[in-house]
Amino acid sequence: MDFFKYIHAVGTGPKGNRDLSFEEAKDMMTQILDQSVPSEQIAAFLLGWRLKPETIEEFQGALAACDENISTKRVENSIELGYPFDGKAKNPYIFPLLAKTLQEKALNLVIVGDEKQPAKDGITIKDIVSKIELTPNIHYFDRKDFFYKLHKLTDIRNKLGLRTGFSTIEKLPGVAQSDYAITGVFHKPYVKKYAQILKGRYKRIALIQGNEGTPELFSKGRLWMVENEDIQEYIVNPEDFGIHYKKSWDKISLKESYEQLHTPSDEFLKLARLNAAVYLFVTQNAATIEDAYDMLS
């Protein structure tokens, strides 16, 4: 279908805009991934789509197009961690430490990385994995290898410089065919949105108010468990576990992030243990987070 029709659907203002059908959204995303239309048209659509805004059906159609271009490799007993591709700017990543905590529990962590995407100028997953030795239970997938067409859109996205619909659908690509997944959300309304977008893609999905939009809990926050149509909410407070880690509000460098992973404080290690306990709970390896935390002591 003529791509300009899609630009017209999202870029003519409130009176003229309309939502795309599932099939239209799939065709739109296919043309974008193939870059069969000029980059200016791709950028124009992505901006208009964000402002319209996107619908659940559009996201599902776009995901269907993505699925046809992703090379998967199953990782047994795994949980996929959905990190934003604009990185973390103010605090170190905790997944390398919590992975060490989980080594004896036979739970594999699946993480995905790529070059930095808009809009936050943070330290990316790819930056970190290039600097450290990963434990055997961390399975890193580089998007350049398993979803090259989306990787190739990095330049267009960085020139646009804004968050787009990709920011919502790219965090959990299902590359390892994991039964479980967890990703971060900033606001409660996104919980139901993610539950609907990702319906049927995992046995169980968790959404968490993680640090800087990641699936890593650094302070008191909510955890939502999604199973079929059921959504359960939990409050997780590190202080209830005797953890008093003070998260940073200042931008840190890659070197500083790297150093905190190699010489972690006692409170940071306890925080890693709590995050590991959350993952055991999400993957049904423990009845409660408290039980999981005790299991890891």
C-alpha contacts under 8 A as a table, 3 or more apart, distances in Angstrom:
res1	aa1	res2	aa2	distance
1	M	5	K	7.78
1	M	27	D	7.44
2	D	5	K	5.76
2	D	6	Y	7.70
3	F	6	Y	5.38
3	F	7	I	6.75
3	F	28	M	6.89
3	F	31	Q	7.70
3	F	37	V	7.35
4	F	7	I	4.94
4	F	8	H	6.13
4	F	41	Q	7.71
5	K	8	H	5.10
5	K	9	A	6.27
6	Y	9	A	4.95
6	Y	10	V	6.59
6	Y	20	L	7.76
6	Y	28	M	7.08
6	Y	45	F	7.17
7	I	10	V	5.46
7	I	11	G	5.63
7	I	41	Q	7.49
7	I	44	A	6.94
7	I	45	F	5.07
7	I	48	G	7.31
8	H	11	G	5.19
8	H	12	T	5.80
8	H	17	N	7.19
9	A	12	T	6.78
9	A	16	G	7.10
9	A	17	N	4.83
9	A	18	R	5.17
9	A	19	D	6.92
9	A	20	L	7.46
10	V	13	G	7.37
10	V	17	N	5.08
10	V	18	R	6.49
10	V	19	D	7.58
10	V	45	F	6.90
10	V	48	G	5.05
10	V	49	W	5.38
10	V	51	L	7.92
10	V	52	K	5.88
11	G	17	N	6.50
11	G	44	A	7.92
11	G	45	F	7.28
11	G	48	G	4.99
11	G	49	W	7.55
11	G	52	K	7.73
12	T	15	K	7.48
12	T	16	G	5.22
12	T	17	N	5.60
13	G	16	G	5.50
13	G	17	N	5.59
13	G	52	K	7.95
14	P	17	N	5.47
14	P	52	K	7.62
17	N	52	K	7.21
19	D	54	E	7.76
19	D	55	T	7.15
19	D	58	E	7.58
20	L	23	E	7.95
20	L	24	E	5.62
20	L	25	A	5.79
20	L	57	E	7.85
20	L	58	E	6.09
21	S	24	E	5.06
21	S	25	A	6.06
21	S	57	E	6.74
21	S	58	E	6.49
21	S	61	G	7.79
22	F	25	A	5.20
22	F	26	K	6.19
22	F	57	E	5.53
22	F	58	E	5.66
22	F	60	Q	6.83
22	F	61	G	4.54
22	F	62	A	7.87
23	E	26	K	5.04
23	E	27	D	6.16
23	E	61	G	6.22
24	E	27	D	5.07
24	E	28	M	5.98
24	E	61	G	7.48
25	A	28	M	4.95
25	A	29	M	6.12
25	A	57	E	7.99
25	A	58	E	5.16
25	A	59	F	7.42
25	A	60	Q	8.00
25	A	61	G	4.89
25	A	62	A	5.40
26	K	29	M	5.24
26	K	30	T	6.10
26	K	58	E	7.75
26	K	61	G	4.37
26	K	62	A	4.77
26	K	63	L	7.46
26	K	64	A	6.27
26	K	65	A	5.16
27	D	30	T	5.00
27	D	31	Q	6.24
27	D	62	A	7.95
27	D	65	A	7.38
28	M	31	Q	5.34
28	M	32	I	6.34
28	M	62	A	7.49
29	M	32	I	4.98
29	M	33	L	6.02
29	M	61	G	7.95
29	M	62	A	5.29
29	M	65	A	6.05
29	M	66	C	7.53
30	T	33	L	5.16
30	T	34	D	6.05
30	T	62	A	7.85
30	T	65	A	5.61
30	T	66	C	7.63
31	Q	34	D	5.10
31	Q	35	Q	5.87
31	Q	36	S	5.52
31	Q	37	V	6.75
32	I	35	Q	4.86
32	I	36	S	6.75
32	I	37	V	7.00
32	I	42	I	6.33
33	L	36	S	7.93
33	L	149	K	5.40
33	L	150	L	6.13
33	L	153	L	7.56
34	D	149	K	6.77
35	Q	38	P	6.98
35	Q	39	S	7.30
37	V	41	Q	6.65
37	V	42	I	7.03
38	P	41	Q	5.41
38	P	42	I	6.57
39	S	42	I	4.96
39	S	43	A	6.16
39	S	156	I	6.65
40	E	43	A	5.20
40	E	44	A	6.09
41	Q	44	A	4.98
41	Q	45	F	6.12
42	I	45	F	5.27
42	I	46	L	6.21
43	A	46	L	5.18
43	A	47	L	6.18
43	A	156	I	6.99
43	A	157	R	7.46
43	A	160	L	6.49
44	A	47	L	5.34
44	A	48	G	6.19
45	F	48	G	5.11
45	F	49	W	5.80
46	L	49	W	5.07
46	L	50	R	6.20
46	L	164	T	5.93
46	L	165	G	6.88
47	L	50	R	5.29
47	L	51	L	6.44
47	L	164	T	6.70
48	G	51	L	5.13
48	G	52	K	6.02
48	G	53	P	7.81
49	W	52	K	5.24
49	W	53	P	5.61
49	W	54	E	5.84
49	W	164	T	7.78
49	W	165	G	7.22
50	R	53	P	4.90
50	R	54	E	6.12
50	R	164	T	5.75
50	R	165	G	6.12
51	L	54	E	7.89
54	E	58	E	6.41
54	E	59	F	7.00
54	E	165	G	7.11
55	T	58	E	5.14
55	T	59	F	6.28
56	I	59	F	5.13
56	I	60	Q	6.17
56	I	193	K	6.98
56	I	196	Q	6.82
56	I	197	I	5.75
57	E	60	Q	5.04
57	E	61	G	6.17
57	E	197	I	7.73
58	E	61	G	5.12
58	E	62	A	6.12
59	F	62	A	5.03
59	F	63	L	6.07
59	F	165	G	7.86
59	F	169	I	7.04
59	F	197	I	6.50
60	Q	63	L	5.04
60	Q	64	A	6.21
60	Q	197	I	5.83
60	Q	198	L	7.86
61	G	64	A	5.08
61	G	65	A	6.59
62	A	65	A	5.25
62	A	66	C	6.39
63	L	66	C	4.87
63	L	67	D	6.08
63	L	169	I	6.92
64	A	67	D	5.12
64	A	68	E	6.68
65	A	68	E	5.42
65	A	69	N	7.03
66	C	69	N	5.34
66	C	70	I	6.44
67	D	70	I	5.35
67	D	173	P	7.74
69	N	147	F	6.27
69	N	149	K	7.47
70	I	146	F	5.61
70	I	147	F	4.95
70	I	173	P	7.94
70	I	175	V	7.07
71	S	146	F	4.91
71	S	147	F	6.72
71	S	175	V	6.86
72	T	146	F	7.03
72	T	174	G	7.45
72	T	175	V	4.55
72	T	176	A	5.75
72	T	177	Q	6.96
73	K	175	V	6.29
73	K	176	A	5.02
73	K	177	Q	6.95
74	R	175	V	7.38
74	R	176	A	4.29
74	R	177	Q	5.01
74	R	178	S	6.91
75	V	78	S	5.98
75	V	108	N	7.55
75	V	110	V	7.95
75	V	176	A	5.21
75	V	177	Q	6.78
75	V	178	S	6.53
76	E	108	N	7.50
76	E	178	S	7.06
77	N	106	A	7.13
77	N	107	L	5.60
77	N	108	N	5.98
77	N	178	S	7.35
77	N	179	D	7.68
78	S	107	L	5.72
78	S	108	N	4.37
78	S	109	L	5.64
78	S	110	V	6.61
78	S	178	S	5.41
78	S	179	D	6.89
78	S	180	Y	6.78
79	I	107	L	7.51
79	I	108	N	6.38
79	I	109	L	5.36
79	I	110	V	6.03
79	I	178	S	5.75
79	I	179	D	6.77
79	I	180	Y	4.70
79	I	181	A	5.07
79	I	182	I	7.30
79	I	279	Y	7.75
79	I	283	T	7.17
80	E	109	L	6.12
80	E	110	V	4.54
80	E	111	I	6.24
80	E	172	L	7.05
80	E	174	G	7.49
80	E	176	A	7.55
80	E	178	S	6.18
80	E	180	Y	6.34
80	E	181	A	4.51
80	E	182	I	6.39
81	L	109	L	6.95
81	L	110	V	5.94
81	L	111	I	5.49
81	L	112	V	7.85
81	L	172	L	7.28
81	L	181	A	5.97
81	L	182	I	5.29
81	L	183	T	5.92
81	L	215	P	6.55
82	G	111	I	7.08
82	G	112	V	7.61
82	G	171	K	4.59
82	G	172	L	5.20
82	G	181	A	7.35
82	G	182	I	6.04
82	G	183	T	4.37
82	G	184	G	7.02
82	G	214	T	7.03
82	G	215	P	6.56
83	Y	87	G	7.79
83	Y	111	I	7.67
83	Y	112	V	7.53
83	Y	125	I	7.86
83	Y	171	K	5.72
83	Y	183	T	6.51
83	Y	184	G	7.24
83	Y	213	G	7.40
83	Y	214	T	5.10
83	Y	215	P	6.61
84	P	87	G	6.09
84	P	167	S	7.10
84	P	171	K	6.07
84	P	213	G	6.72
84	P	214	T	6.44
85	F	113	G	7.12
85	F	114	D	7.02
85	F	115	E	7.63
85	F	116	K	5.89
85	F	117	Q	5.45
85	F	118	P	7.68
85	F	124	T	6.55
85	F	125	I	7.73
85	F	167	S	7.62
85	F	171	K	7.57
86	D	116	K	5.37
86	D	117	Q	4.88
86	D	118	P	5.57
86	D	119	A	6.08
86	D	120	K	5.18
86	D	121	D	6.27
86	D	122	G	5.76
86	D	123	I	7.51
86	D	124	T	6.49
87	G	116	K	7.05
87	G	120	K	6.91
87	G	121	D	6.91
87	G	122	G	4.17
87	G	123	I	4.63
87	G	124	T	4.09
87	G	125	I	6.78
88	K	91	N	6.40
88	K	92	P	7.25
88	K	93	Y	7.58
88	K	120	K	7.94
88	K	121	D	7.87
88	K	122	G	4.48
88	K	123	I	5.05
88	K	124	T	6.50
88	K	212	E	6.27
89	A	120	K	7.53
89	A	121	D	6.64
89	A	122	G	4.11
89	A	123	I	5.93
89	A	212	E	7.94
89	A	251	K	5.37
89	A	252	I	6.25
89	A	253	S	7.99
90	K	122	G	7.89
90	K	248	S	5.79
90	K	249	W	5.89
90	K	250	D	5.38
90	K	251	K	4.33
90	K	252	I	5.34
91	N	247	K	6.75
91	N	248	S	5.81
91	N	249	W	7.90
91	N	251	K	7.55
91	N	252	I	6.74
91	N	257	S	7.04
92	P	256	E	7.94
92	P	257	S	4.65
92	P	258	Y	7.46
92	P	260	Q	6.87
92	P	261	L	7.41
93	Y	96	P	7.44
93	Y	216	E	7.86
93	Y	257	S	7.28
93	Y	261	L	7.80
94	I	97	L	5.63
94	I	98	L	6.40
94	I	216	E	6.96
94	I	261	L	7.50
94	I	272	A	6.15
95	F	98	L	5.14
95	F	99	A	5.90
95	F	216	E	7.69
95	F	272	A	7.48
96	P	99	A	5.23
96	P	100	K	6.63
96	P	134	L	6.94
96	P	135	T	7.52
96	P	138	I	7.98
96	P	261	L	7.56
97	L	100	K	5.27
97	L	101	T	6.57
97	L	261	L	7.17
97	L	269	L	7.14
97	L	272	A	5.96
98	L	101	T	4.87
98	L	102	L	6.33
98	L	272	A	4.70
98	L	273	R	5.96
98	L	275	N	6.71
98	L	276	A	5.33
99	A	102	L	5.06
99	A	103	Q	6.25
99	A	109	L	7.17
99	A	135	T	6.94
99	A	137	N	6.67
99	A	138	I	6.76
99	A	276	A	7.39
100	K	103	Q	5.30
100	K	135	T	6.72
101	T	104	E	7.50
101	T	272	A	7.62
101	T	273	R	6.40
101	T	276	A	6.83
101	T	296	L	7.11
102	L	105	K	5.19
102	L	106	A	7.02
102	L	107	L	6.41
102	L	276	A	6.55
102	L	296	L	7.89
103	Q	106	A	6.08
103	Q	107	L	7.06
103	Q	135	T	7.98
103	Q	136	P	7.97
103	Q	137	N	6.41
106	A	137	N	7.65
107	L	137	N	6.88
107	L	280	L	7.95
108	N	137	N	4.61
108	N	138	I	5.97
108	N	139	H	7.16
109	L	137	N	6.06
109	L	138	I	4.86
109	L	139	H	6.06
110	V	138	I	6.08
110	V	139	H	4.87
110	V	140	Y	6.08
110	V	141	F	7.58
110	V	176	A	7.07
111	I	138	I	7.37
111	I	139	H	6.29
111	I	140	Y	5.04
111	I	141	F	6.29
112	V	125	I	7.36
112	V	140	Y	5.79
112	V	141	F	4.83
112	V	142	D	5.82
112	V	143	R	6.69
112	V	171	K	7.89
113	G	124	T	7.32
113	G	125	I	5.34
113	G	126	K	4.99
113	G	140	Y	7.44
113	G	141	F	6.47
113	G	142	D	5.07
113	G	143	R	6.04
114	D	124	T	7.79
114	D	125	I	7.52
114	D	126	K	5.88
114	D	142	D	5.90
114	D	143	R	5.51
114	D	144	K	6.82
114	D	151	H	7.09
115	E	124	T	7.58
115	E	126	K	7.00
115	E	151	H	7.83
115	E	154	T	7.29
116	K	121	D	7.80
116	K	122	G	7.88
116	K	124	T	6.38
116	K	154	T	7.88
117	Q	120	K	7.87
117	Q	154	T	6.55
117	Q	157	R	6.81
117	Q	158	N	6.18
118	P	121	D	7.39
118	P	157	R	6.80
118	P	158	N	5.81
118	P	161	G	5.32
118	P	162	L	5.52
118	P	163	R	5.82
119	A	161	G	5.89
119	A	162	L	5.28
119	A	163	R	5.73
123	I	127	D	6.28
123	I	128	I	7.54
123	I	253	S	7.75
123	I	254	L	6.40
124	T	127	D	5.08
124	T	128	I	6.60
125	I	128	I	5.22
125	I	129	V	6.27
126	K	129	V	5.30
126	K	130	S	6.15
126	K	142	D	7.78
127	D	130	S	5.47
127	D	131	K	6.84
127	D	254	L	7.70
128	I	131	K	5.34
128	I	132	I	6.49
128	I	254	L	7.82
128	I	258	Y	7.32
129	V	132	I	5.41
129	V	133	E	7.19
129	V	134	L	7.14
131	K	258	Y	7.54
134	L	137	N	7.98
134	L	138	I	6.19
135	T	138	I	5.71
136	P	139	H	7.43
141	F	145	D	7.50
141	F	146	F	7.30
141	F	175	V	7.80
142	D	145	D	5.57
142	D	146	F	6.75
143	R	146	F	5.19
143	R	147	F	5.09
143	R	148	Y	6.32
143	R	150	L	7.74
143	R	151	H	6.15
144	K	147	F	5.84
144	K	148	Y	4.65
144	K	151	H	5.46
144	K	152	K	7.91
145	D	148	Y	5.99
146	F	175	V	7.60
147	F	150	L	5.86
147	F	151	H	6.51
148	Y	151	H	4.93
148	Y	152	K	6.09
149	K	152	K	5.14
149	K	153	L	6.85
150	L	153	L	5.28
150	L	154	T	7.31
151	H	154	T	5.66
152	K	155	D	7.13
153	L	156	I	5.43
153	L	157	R	6.22
154	T	157	R	5.14
154	T	158	N	6.08
155	D	158	N	5.21
155	D	159	K	6.18
156	I	159	K	5.20
156	I	160	L	6.28
157	R	160	L	5.09
157	R	161	G	6.14
157	R	162	L	7.39
158	N	161	G	4.74
158	N	162	L	7.61
163	R	166	F	7.67
163	R	167	S	6.13
164	T	167	S	5.61
164	T	168	T	7.68
165	G	168	T	5.52
165	G	169	I	6.78
166	F	169	I	5.30
166	F	170	E	5.57
167	S	170	E	5.83
167	S	171	K	7.15
168	T	171	K	6.81
169	I	172	L	6.88
169	I	173	P	7.62
170	E	173	P	5.91
171	K	183	T	7.46
172	L	175	V	7.96
172	L	181	A	7.56
172	L	183	T	7.70
174	G	177	Q	5.22
174	G	178	S	6.68
174	G	201	R	7.73
175	V	178	S	7.86
178	S	181	A	7.06
178	S	202	Y	6.99
179	D	202	Y	5.06
179	D	203	K	5.05
179	D	204	R	6.76
180	Y	202	Y	5.68
180	Y	203	K	5.91
180	Y	204	R	5.14
180	Y	205	I	5.85
180	Y	282	V	7.44
180	Y	283	T	6.17
181	A	202	Y	6.93
181	A	204	R	6.74
181	A	205	I	4.95
181	A	206	A	6.24
182	I	205	I	5.74
182	I	206	A	4.50
182	I	207	L	5.64
182	I	208	I	7.37
182	I	215	P	6.22
183	T	206	A	6.61
183	T	207	L	5.26
183	T	208	I	6.40
183	T	213	G	7.95
183	T	214	T	6.34
183	T	215	P	4.73
184	G	207	L	5.60
184	G	208	I	4.87
184	G	209	Q	5.64
184	G	210	G	5.13
184	G	211	N	7.84
184	G	213	G	4.79
184	G	214	T	4.58
184	G	215	P	4.49
184	G	216	E	7.51
185	V	188	K	7.42
185	V	190	Y	6.59
185	V	191	V	7.17
185	V	207	L	6.34
185	V	208	I	5.89
185	V	209	Q	5.31
185	V	210	G	6.78
185	V	213	G	5.55
185	V	214	T	7.52
186	F	190	Y	7.66
186	F	209	Q	5.83
186	F	210	G	7.60
186	F	213	G	6.03
187	H	190	Y	5.85
187	H	191	V	7.56
187	H	209	Q	7.66
188	K	191	V	5.44
188	K	192	K	7.82
189	P	192	K	6.10
189	P	193	K	6.83
190	Y	193	K	4.86
190	Y	194	Y	6.00
191	V	194	Y	5.36
191	V	195	A	6.17
191	V	207	L	6.53
191	V	224	W	7.41
192	K	195	A	4.95
192	K	196	Q	6.20
193	K	196	Q	5.28
193	K	197	I	6.13
194	Y	197	I	5.00
194	Y	198	L	5.88
195	A	198	L	5.49
195	A	199	K	5.77
195	A	205	I	7.67
195	A	226	V	6.55
196	Q	199	K	5.16
198	L	201	R	5.56
198	L	202	Y	7.54
199	K	202	Y	7.38
199	K	228	N	7.22
200	G	203	K	7.21
200	G	228	N	7.45
202	Y	205	I	6.38
203	K	227	E	6.83
203	K	228	N	7.98
204	R	225	M	7.26
204	R	226	V	5.88
204	R	227	E	5.05
204	R	228	N	7.74
204	R	282	V	7.50
204	R	283	T	7.62
205	I	225	M	6.09
205	I	226	V	5.07
205	I	227	E	6.67
205	I	282	V	7.73
206	A	223	L	6.91
206	A	224	W	5.53
206	A	225	M	4.61
206	A	226	V	5.92
206	A	282	V	6.69
207	L	215	P	7.61
207	L	223	L	5.82
207	L	224	W	5.07
207	L	225	M	6.64
207	L	226	V	7.93
208	I	215	P	6.12
208	I	216	E	7.91
208	I	217	L	7.54
208	I	221	G	7.25
208	I	222	R	5.83
208	I	223	L	4.46
208	I	224	W	6.25
209	Q	213	G	7.01
209	Q	214	T	7.91
209	Q	215	P	7.47
209	Q	217	L	6.97
209	Q	221	G	5.34
209	Q	222	R	5.57
209	Q	223	L	6.66
210	G	213	G	5.37
210	G	214	T	5.00
210	G	215	P	5.01
210	G	216	E	4.84
210	G	217	L	4.60
210	G	218	F	6.88
210	G	221	G	7.28
211	N	214	T	5.47
211	N	215	P	7.22
211	N	216	E	5.69
211	N	217	L	5.71
211	N	218	F	5.81
211	N	219	S	7.77
214	T	217	L	7.97
216	E	275	N	6.61
217	L	220	K	7.60
217	L	221	G	7.26
217	L	271	L	7.97
217	L	275	N	6.40
218	F	238	P	7.61
218	F	245	Y	7.46
218	F	247	K	6.71
218	F	271	L	7.04
219	S	237	N	6.42
219	S	238	P	6.15
219	S	245	Y	7.89
219	S	247	K	7.73
220	K	235	I	7.35
220	K	236	V	5.69
220	K	237	N	4.15
220	K	238	P	6.22
220	K	239	E	7.88
221	G	235	I	5.94
221	G	236	V	5.54
221	G	237	N	6.49
222	R	233	E	6.76
222	R	234	Y	5.64
222	R	235	I	4.66
222	R	236	V	6.01
223	L	233	E	5.74
223	L	234	Y	5.06
223	L	235	I	6.22
223	L	236	V	6.92
224	W	231	I	6.40
224	W	232	Q	5.48
224	W	233	E	4.50
224	W	234	Y	6.28
225	M	230	D	7.93
225	M	231	I	5.50
225	M	232	Q	5.10
225	M	233	E	6.50
225	M	282	V	7.36
226	V	229	E	7.14
226	V	230	D	5.79
226	V	231	I	4.63
226	V	232	Q	6.70
227	E	230	D	5.32
227	E	231	I	6.62
237	N	240	D	5.54
237	N	241	F	7.44
238	P	241	F	5.33
238	P	242	G	6.63
238	P	243	I	5.09
238	P	244	H	6.98
238	P	271	L	7.25
238	P	274	L	7.41
239	E	242	G	4.85
239	E	243	I	4.86
239	E	244	H	5.97
240	D	243	I	7.27
243	I	267	E	6.10
243	I	270	K	6.55
243	I	271	L	6.71
244	H	267	E	6.43
245	Y	267	E	5.36
245	Y	268	F	6.36
245	Y	271	L	7.29
248	S	251	K	7.81
252	I	256	E	6.10
252	I	257	S	6.72
253	S	256	E	5.14
253	S	257	S	6.25
254	L	257	S	5.05
254	L	258	Y	6.02
255	K	258	Y	5.04
255	K	259	E	6.12
256	E	259	E	5.09
256	E	260	Q	6.30
257	S	260	Q	5.33
257	S	261	L	6.62
258	Y	261	L	5.29
258	Y	262	H	6.53
259	E	262	H	5.09
259	E	263	T	5.99
259	E	264	P	7.86
260	Q	263	T	5.23
260	Q	264	P	5.04
260	Q	265	S	7.75
261	L	264	P	5.47
264	P	268	F	5.93
264	P	269	L	6.42
265	S	268	F	5.15
265	S	269	L	6.35
266	D	269	L	5.13
266	D	270	K	6.29
267	E	270	K	5.05
267	E	271	L	6.13
268	F	271	L	4.93
268	F	272	A	6.24
269	L	272	A	5.00
269	L	273	R	6.34
270	K	273	R	4.96
270	K	274	L	6.32
271	L	274	L	5.05
271	L	275	N	6.32
272	A	275	N	5.14
272	A	276	A	6.15
273	R	276	A	4.99
273	R	277	A	6.18
273	R	293	Y	6.77
273	R	296	L	6.92
274	L	277	A	4.95
274	L	278	V	6.34
274	L	293	Y	6.07
275	N	278	V	5.03
275	N	279	Y	6.45
276	A	279	Y	5.14
276	A	280	L	6.34
276	A	293	Y	7.79
277	A	280	L	5.05
277	A	281	F	6.24
277	A	289	I	5.59
277	A	290	E	7.60
277	A	292	A	4.74
277	A	293	Y	4.95
277	A	296	L	7.35
278	V	281	F	5.09
278	V	282	V	6.17
278	V	289	I	5.59
278	V	292	A	7.42
279	Y	282	V	4.98
279	Y	283	T	6.14
280	L	283	T	5.22
280	L	284	Q	6.26
280	L	285	N	5.00
280	L	286	A	5.87
280	L	289	I	7.62
280	L	292	A	6.27
281	F	284	Q	5.14
281	F	285	N	5.76
281	F	286	A	4.94
281	F	287	A	6.40
281	F	288	T	5.89
281	F	289	I	5.58
281	F	292	A	6.60
282	V	285	N	7.59
283	T	286	A	7.87
284	Q	287	A	6.78
285	N	292	A	7.74
286	A	289	I	7.03
286	A	291	D	6.25
286	A	292	A	5.39
287	A	291	D	6.59
287	A	292	A	7.58
288	T	291	D	5.17
288	T	292	A	6.33
289	I	292	A	5.01
289	I	293	Y	6.08
290	E	293	Y	5.09
290	E	294	D	6.30
291	D	294	D	5.18
291	D	295	M	6.20
292	A	295	M	4.94
292	A	296	L	6.43
293	Y	296	L	5.29
293	Y	297	S	6.60
294	D	297	S	5.24
